[in-house]
């Protein structure tokens, strides 16, 4: 029986990194060595046991340097791969964990391909004695090739767990179980005997979305204002002065900014800036109560600040109408 065909796009990150030795699991980034996709596949040839893997070079960078241009290019690569390989079962994107959730969610909102896409990373470099890079990659490929993965949108795979791109977030600096979906948990597991799914995401996702970034040179500027005791609106006013079209308020739980920040954000709304109230808590829905309504602030549902920023930026490419932005946040 023929093995499924899966493409692997390498973008760098810990999964591609080589430290100074097998015990270098913290400072490996200072070594400055990252493998390209084909080199990662050569280092972990076991991937060929589960699929016919097509390695695709992109560029190897730390994920904190991933930009909108990279997201567009990765999306374009995915589209080209599907066109070039009609029998392609799925696509895996190797990525650094620092911003992995943002790339996964952006792709989930903008990709126009109808095969599974799995974003994978690792917490320990490919050179480490106890690296999770190899098995994470194998399981990501298995998941992307799974017929049950179709229709799930973009997924994230680490530590044998399959997460929805919309819901997953990084929760720990070094632990292998860092990626969690706080409100609803995993979609399934990549176990030794099979890839097992237990639920499906309900929110709208790729390829059926209203966002098209192919002709855009940049996204509208959206910044995040993080609430803390004593914050006085200085950051908010600086964001507006820098040209922000939207501001996500990472507020105190259950969802409000301090007096100084709230005043500055009301000023921003008066200047045509879209302000959305989020929470720094990391979990839970937002409620648009009287204070928020009177201030003209919208709410981000249960998205964390970094994902709310992406969805607001994309929303602003199609509308500035508050009612439409509310609809978008209730849909995606």
C-alpha positions, 0 to 999 in steps of 0.5 A: 500500500502506498504511503501518503504524500505530505509536504514539510515546510521548514521555517526554523525555530528550535525544531531546526536548531543545533546546539553546541552539544547534546546537553545544550537545551537552553542556550542553543540559539546562541550557536546560530545554526539552524537546519533547512527542511531537507536537513531536518528530514535527513536528521530524522529519516524515520519520517519516511516510515509514515509518509512520502515526505516532500521537504520544502525549503523556506528560510530558517529564522527564530519565530520572533522574527516571523512577519506578515511577509512570511505568513503570506509566503507560507500561504503561497507555498501551501497553495503552490504545493497543492497545485503541484501535487494533486495527491498531496494528503497534507502539509506540515509547517515547522516553526519556532514555538515563541510565535507558533500559535500566531502563525497557526491562527493566521494561516487558519484565517487565510489559507485557501487549501482544503487539505490538513495543515499542521504546525509543529515545533519542539521545546528542545533543539534537534541536537539535544540528547532528549529532543522532542523534535523528531517524534513531534515531526513524525506525529505532525506528518501522521496527523496531516496525513490522517483522513480524519484531519480533513476539515479541522482547519490548521492544527498544532502538534506537540507532545503527542497532542493535537490542538486547534490553531484558534484555541492553543497557546504556549503556557510554559518556557521550557516544559515539553507540555507547554502548548495548551488549549485552556478552555476546551482542551485538545482535539485528539492525540497522535498515539503509537497505534493511531491518530485519534480525534475526539472533537472538532472545532466549530468556529469558521476556519480555512479554507472557507474564510472572507479574508484574502491577503494576497494583494496586501503589502501590510496589515492595518496596525493593531497594538496590544495595551497590557493592563497593570496597576498604575498604567496611565494611558501613555502606551495607548496614546503612543500607539495611536500616534504611531498610526494604530487603526486598532487597539486590543486591551489586555485588561484585568480579568474578567475584562476591563482596563484601568482608569488611565488606560480606559480614558486614553482608549475612549479618546482613541475611539473618538479618533476612529480607532477600533478598541477591543477589550480582551483579558490578560487572564489567558482564558474565558469569554468577554462580556460587553457590559454597560461600561464597555458599551458606553465607551464604544469598546468591542469584545474579543470573545475568548481569544487571547490578546495576541490572537485577537490582534490578528483577527482584528487586523484582518477584520479591518482589511474588510470593514471598520463597521463595529457591528461587522467586527462584532460579527467577525469575532463571533464567527471565527 
